[in-house]
């Protein structure tokens, strides 16, 4: 996801990895209950933009059922 000059790449991590991300993304992931996540911030590392990009990325997530229905 992208917000302002911040670009955030998030991907699921293998079980047992934990959260490998910057402090702003890590705080949000822990509060959201996401156990394994890998994230990389590119561009601006302004915490306000990173937080907004994180929420935008989480809003874009789809469930497995939504994905299957979209492929039909």
Buried (B, 14 or more C-beta within 10 A) or exposed (E): BBBEEBBBEBEEBEEEEBBBBBEBBBBBBBEEEBEBBBBEBEBBEBBEBBBBBBBEBBEEEEEEEEEEEEEE
